[in-house]
Amino acid sequence: MAMRFVRDEPGEWVTATQRLCLTEDRSRLVPDTDPAARWLWCTPGQKVRRADAERYGLLGKPDEGEPPTEPKARRAVATKQRTPGGNK
């Protein structure tokens, strides 16, 4: 996943950083804005069992480090083809 959904902390619990929902078949977690989201699973700041976070792939692999970030949107290029209006 390109986004960090939980704050990894030592111990049995981790903290959710985003609203996550289960899909219809309850096989994966998606952000609440995803069209496949059906049932709310956690909210920001909520404690989640580490075992559940690992089962749904929210933690990533230990040697993976930080996940890659999504590229920022490119700024629109200003066009210089605009012609000046007539004199008023």
N, CA, C and O atoms as a DFTB+ gen file, in Angstrom:
352 C
 N C O
     1  1       0.841      -1.178       0.000
     2  2       0.000       0.000       0.000
     3  2       0.883       1.236       0.000
     4  3       1.972       1.247       0.573
     5  1       0.402       2.241      -0.635
     6  2       1.194       3.449      -0.754
     7  2       1.038       4.364       0.460
     8  3       1.843       5.275       0.653
     9  1       0.035       4.138       1.259
    10  2      -0.195       4.990       2.413
    11  2       0.029       4.205       3.692
    12  3      -0.117       2.983       3.712
    13  1       0.383       4.905       4.754
    14  2       0.566       4.279       6.062
    15  2      -0.769       4.353       6.785
    16  3      -1.261       5.446       7.068
    17  1      -1.367       3.193       7.091
    18  2      -2.679       3.148       7.716
    19  2      -2.626       3.002       9.226
    20  3      -3.594       3.327       9.914
    21  1      -1.501       2.513       9.755
    22  2      -1.367       2.364      11.205
    23  2      -0.009       2.887      11.647
    24  3       0.955       2.871      10.882
    25  1       0.056       3.353      12.898
    26  2       1.318       3.775      13.495
    27  2       1.848       2.577      14.263
    28  3       1.248       2.141      15.245
    29  1       2.970       2.053      13.812
    30  2       3.548       0.853      14.411
    31  2       4.165       1.211      15.750
    32  3       5.025       2.089      15.833
    33  1       3.724       0.529      16.796
    34  2       4.217       0.755      18.147
    35  2       4.641      -0.580      18.732
    36  3       4.096      -1.613      18.345
    37  1       5.594      -0.592      19.649
    38  2       5.973      -1.861      20.276
    39  2       4.820      -2.394      21.125
    40  3       4.084      -1.624      21.745
    41  1       4.676      -3.690      21.146
    42  2       3.629      -4.300      21.960
    43  2       2.565      -4.966      21.105
    44  3       2.749      -5.177      19.906
    45  1       1.447      -5.293      21.746
    46  2       0.371      -6.042      21.098
    47  2      -0.539      -5.162      20.256
    48  3      -1.257      -5.673      19.397
    49  1      -0.527      -3.851      20.480
    50  2      -1.461      -2.947      19.817
    51  2      -0.743      -1.971      18.894
    52  3       0.409      -1.614      19.137
    53  1      -1.428      -1.538      17.829
    54  2      -0.979      -0.459      16.957
    55  2      -2.126       0.545      16.876
    56  3      -3.260       0.219      17.229
    57  1      -1.843       1.758      16.415
    58  2      -2.856       2.803      16.366
    59  2      -3.214       3.116      14.922
    60  3      -2.332       3.353      14.097
    61  1      -4.498       3.118      14.618
    62  2      -4.974       3.446      13.271
    63  2      -4.770       4.934      13.014
    64  3      -4.965       5.755      13.910
    65  1      -4.381       5.281      11.800
    66  2      -4.195       6.685      11.434
    67  2      -5.225       7.144      10.410
    68  3      -5.206       8.297       9.979
    69  1      -6.125       6.243      10.018
    70  2      -7.103       6.566       8.990
    71  2      -8.341       5.690       9.175
    72  3      -8.260       4.612       9.765
    73  1      -9.489       6.154       8.668
    74  2     -10.701       5.329       8.701
    75  2     -10.554       4.213       7.683
    76  3     -10.289       4.471       6.509
    77  1     -10.723       2.982       8.123
    78  2     -10.625       1.826       7.237
    79  2     -11.914       1.024       7.297
    80  3     -12.547       0.907       8.346
    81  1     -12.285       0.477       6.154
    82  2     -13.510      -0.305       6.052
    83  2     -13.210      -1.667       5.444
    84  3     -12.254      -1.825       4.685
    85  1     -14.038      -2.648       5.788
    86  2     -13.960      -3.968       5.182
    87  2     -14.706      -3.960       3.852
    88  3     -15.669      -3.213       3.678
    89  1     -14.258      -4.794       2.916
    90  2     -14.957      -4.952       1.646
    91  2     -16.165      -5.869       1.853
    92  3     -16.362      -6.406       2.943
    93  1     -16.969      -6.045       0.804
    94  2     -18.180      -6.860       0.885
    95  2     -17.887      -8.280       1.362
    96  3     -18.619      -8.818       2.194
    97  1     -16.816      -8.893       0.838
    98  2     -16.491     -10.269       1.225
    99  2     -15.625     -10.334       2.488
   100  3     -15.230     -11.419       2.915
   101  1     -15.337      -9.187       3.077
   102  2     -14.564      -9.068       4.322
   103  2     -13.157      -9.657       4.216
   104  3     -12.594     -10.119       5.209
   105  1     -12.591      -9.636       2.996
   106  2     -11.265     -10.212       2.798
   107  2     -10.148      -9.182       2.882
   108  3      -8.992      -9.554       3.081
   109  1     -10.462      -7.897       2.737
   110  2      -9.413      -6.872       2.777
   111  2      -9.974      -5.573       3.329
   112  3     -11.184      -5.350       3.373
   113  1      -9.033      -4.718       3.752
   114  2      -9.387      -3.398       4.268
   115  2      -9.061      -2.345       3.221
   116  3      -8.041      -2.432       2.538
   117  1      -9.926      -1.358       3.100
   118  2      -9.724      -0.260       2.159
   119  2     -10.057       1.044       2.872
   120  3     -10.774       1.023       3.873
   121  1      -9.549       2.196       2.377
   122  2      -9.937       3.474       2.977
   123  2     -11.447       3.691       2.843
   124  3     -12.075       3.137       1.940
   125  1     -12.019       4.481       3.721
   126  2     -13.474       4.680       3.690
   127  2     -13.958       5.382       2.433
   128  3     -15.155       5.363       2.148
   129  1     -13.065       5.998       1.674
   130  2     -13.448       6.673       0.435
   131  2     -13.478       5.726      -0.760
   132  3     -13.937       6.114      -1.835
   133  1     -13.005       4.512      -0.598
   134  2     -12.975       3.523      -1.685
   135  2     -14.396       3.048      -1.982
   136  3     -15.171       2.816      -1.054
   137  1     -14.757       2.898      -3.274
   138  2     -16.107       2.426      -3.613
   139  2     -16.408       1.016      -3.089
   140  3     -17.576       0.667      -2.915
   141  1     -15.389       0.211      -2.839
   142  2     -15.597      -1.153      -2.352
   143  2     -15.842      -1.210      -0.844
   144  3     -16.163      -2.278      -0.322
   145  1     -15.701      -0.094      -0.132
   146  2     -15.861      -0.073       1.328
   147  2     -17.314      -0.369       1.708
   148  3     -18.237       0.225       1.152
   149  1     -17.514      -1.297       2.666
   150  2     -18.862      -1.652       3.099
   151  2     -19.084      -1.452       4.595
   152  3     -20.085      -0.852       4.987
   153  1     -18.171      -1.942       5.444
   154  2     -18.364      -1.860       6.885
   155  2     -17.162      -1.189       7.532
   156  3     -16.012      -1.516       7.239
   157  1     -17.455      -0.241       8.421
   158  2     -16.390       0.466       9.131
   159  2     -15.645      -0.499      10.040
   160  3     -16.261      -1.253      10.793
   161  1     -14.308      -0.474       9.966
   162  2     -13.479      -1.371      10.765
   163  2     -12.732      -0.617      11.856
   164  3     -12.617      -1.118      12.974
   165  1     -12.214       0.590      11.553
   166  2     -11.525       1.384      12.572
   167  2     -11.553       2.859      12.193
   168  3     -11.802       3.220      11.043
   169  1     -11.292       3.698      13.186
   170  2     -11.234       5.143      12.991
   171  2      -9.868       5.652      13.446
   172  3      -9.173       4.940      14.170
   173  1      -9.458       6.860      13.047
   174  2      -8.153       7.386      13.460
   175  2      -8.031       7.449      14.978
   176  3      -8.942       7.899      15.672
   177  1      -6.889       6.990      15.475
   178  2      -6.627       6.997      16.909
   179  2      -7.067       5.733      17.624
   180  3      -6.715       5.537      18.787
   181  1      -7.820       4.877      16.968
   182  2      -8.295       3.645      17.586
   183  2      -7.180       2.613      17.670
   184  3      -6.389       2.472      16.737
   185  1      -7.115       1.891      18.784
   186  2      -6.130       0.822      18.956
   187  2      -6.618      -0.423      18.216
   188  3      -7.792      -0.786      18.299
   189  1      -5.703      -1.072      17.491
   190  2      -6.004      -2.269      16.706
   191  2      -4.996      -3.339      17.100
   192  3      -3.813      -3.038      17.264
   193  1      -5.435      -4.566      17.252
   194  2      -4.511      -5.652      17.579
   195  2      -3.490      -5.827      16.461
   196  3      -3.833      -5.797      15.279
   197  1      -2.233      -6.011      16.852
   198  2      -1.146      -6.198      15.889
   199  2      -1.426      -7.384      14.966
   200  3      -1.137      -7.320      13.771
   201  1      -1.989      -8.467      15.513
   202  2      -2.289      -9.654      14.711
   203  2      -3.277      -9.323      13.587
   204  3      -3.121      -9.816      12.470
   205  1      -4.293      -8.495      13.868
   206  2      -5.254      -8.098      12.839
   207  2      -4.602      -7.210      11.795
   208  3      -4.869      -7.350      10.602
   209  1      -3.743      -6.290      12.239
   210  2      -3.041      -5.413      11.297
   211  2      -2.138      -6.224      10.367
   212  3      -2.051      -5.932       9.174
   213  1      -1.472      -7.234      10.906
   214  2      -0.626      -8.095      10.079
   215  2      -1.465      -8.936       9.119
   216  3      -1.085      -9.120       7.962
   217  1      -2.608      -9.450       9.595
   218  2      -3.467     -10.284       8.754
   219  2      -3.965      -9.520       7.525
   220  3      -4.058     -10.087       6.437
   221  1      -4.284      -8.241       7.698
   222  2      -4.779      -7.434       6.584
   223  2      -3.664      -6.702       5.839
   224  3      -3.949      -5.923       4.928
   225  1      -2.411      -6.932       6.203
   226  2      -1.285      -6.349       5.487
   227  2      -1.085      -4.868       5.725
   228  3      -0.625      -4.160       4.829
   229  1      -1.416      -4.382       6.905
   230  2      -1.294      -2.956       7.197
   231  2       0.092      -2.560       7.676
   232  3       0.448      -1.383       7.613
   233  1       0.883      -3.514       8.152
   234  2       2.185      -3.172       8.717
   235  2       3.314      -3.236       7.707
   236  3       4.293      -2.505       7.855
   237  1       3.225      -4.057       6.710
   238  2       4.335      -4.224       5.782
   239  2       5.387      -5.129       6.374
   240  3       5.254      -5.588       7.508
   241  1       6.423      -5.387       5.618
   242  2       7.498      -6.256       6.083
   243  2       8.502      -5.454       6.887
   244  3       8.705      -4.276       6.592
   245  1       9.145      -6.044       7.900
   246  2      10.083      -5.313       8.748
   247  2      11.260      -4.731       7.979
   248  3      11.721      -3.642       8.325
   249  1      11.772      -5.411       6.945
   250  2      12.926      -4.909       6.204
   251  2      12.524      -3.952       5.090
   252  3      13.382      -3.445       4.368
   253  1      11.235      -3.704       4.945
   254  2      10.730      -2.869       3.857
   255  2      10.954      -1.383       4.107
   256  3      11.158      -0.631       3.154
   257  1      10.923      -0.944       5.348
   258  2      11.075       0.471       5.662
   259  2       9.805       1.233       5.341
   260  3       8.709       0.675       5.390
   261  1       9.949       2.489       5.017
   262  2       8.801       3.319       4.679
   263  2       8.252       2.936       3.311
   264  3       9.027       2.715       2.380
   265  1       6.936       2.853       3.171
   266  2       6.372       2.550       1.861
   267  2       6.564       3.734       0.921
   268  3       6.676       4.869       1.385
   269  1       6.604       3.498      -0.385
   270  2       6.765       4.613      -1.316
   271  2       5.550       5.535      -1.257
   272  3       4.421       5.079      -1.079
   273  1       5.790       6.808      -1.406
   274  2       4.698       7.770      -1.365
   275  2       4.118       7.926      -2.757
   276  3       4.783       7.660      -3.758
   277  1       2.879       8.356      -2.805
   278  2       2.241       8.566      -4.090
   279  2       2.823       9.832      -4.724
   280  3       3.103      10.803      -4.021
   281  1       3.006       9.826      -6.053
   282  2       3.550      11.021      -6.695
   283  2       2.561      12.179      -6.592
   284  3       1.346      11.987      -6.640
   285  1       3.102      13.366      -6.451
   286  2       2.250      14.542      -6.362
   287  2       1.710      14.887      -7.743
   288  3       2.331      14.589      -8.764
   289  1       0.567      15.507      -7.752
   290  2      -0.031      15.906      -9.022
   291  2       0.824      16.990      -9.663
   292  3       1.352      17.867      -8.979
   293  1       0.951      16.920     -10.963
   294  2       1.743      17.927     -11.667
   295  2       0.949      19.212     -11.797
   296  3      -0.265      19.196     -12.003
   297  1       1.645      20.310     -11.674
   298  2       1.011      21.614     -11.795
   299  2       0.719      21.883     -13.270
   300  3       1.538      21.559     -14.131
   301  1      -0.420      22.461     -13.564
   302  2      -0.791      22.762     -14.940
   303  2       0.167      23.805     -15.520
   304  3       0.519      24.776     -14.851
   305  1       0.577      23.597     -16.755
   306  2       1.487      24.513     -17.427
   307  2       0.681      25.683     -17.974
   308  3      -0.334      25.489     -18.644
   309  1       1.132      26.879     -17.688
   310  2       0.449      28.066     -18.183
   311  2       0.682      28.195     -19.690
   312  3       1.805      28.049     -20.173
   313  1      -0.373      28.466     -20.404
   314  2      -0.231      28.640     -21.857
   315  2      -0.076      30.106     -22.182
   316  3      -0.683      30.968     -21.546
   317  1       0.733      30.377     -23.167
   318  2       0.968      31.760     -23.584
   319  2       0.268      32.050     -24.903
   320  3       0.585      33.025     -25.584
   321  1      -0.671      31.211     -25.252
   322  2      -1.374      31.387     -26.507
   323  2      -2.560      32.325     -26.371
   324  3      -3.297      32.540     -27.333
   325  1      -2.743      32.863     -25.226
   326  2      -3.860      33.761     -25.007
   327  2      -3.593      35.071     -25.731
   328  3      -2.518      35.654     -25.594
   329  1      -4.547      35.521     -26.483
   330  2      -4.379      36.785     -27.215
   331  2      -5.004      37.908     -26.414
   332  3      -6.054      37.721     -25.800
   333  1      -4.379      39.060     -26.413
   334  2      -4.951      40.176     -25.666
   335  2      -6.257      40.633     -26.295
   336  3      -6.431      40.574     -27.513
   337  1      -7.174      41.090     -25.447
   338  2      -8.455      41.578     -25.931
   339  2      -8.309      42.930     -26.620
   340  3      -7.254      43.561     -26.544
   341  1      -9.339      43.360     -27.274
   342  2      -9.310      44.648     -27.965
   343  2      -9.315      45.802     -26.989
   344  3      -9.606      45.618     -25.807
   345  1      -8.996      46.991     -27.470
   346  2      -9.002      48.190     -26.637
   347  2     -10.433      48.535     -26.262
   348  3     -11.359      48.380     -27.058
   349  1     -10.587      48.992     -25.066
   350  2     -11.934      49.345     -24.610
   351  2     -12.105      50.828     -24.617
   352  3     -13.174      51.328     -24.265
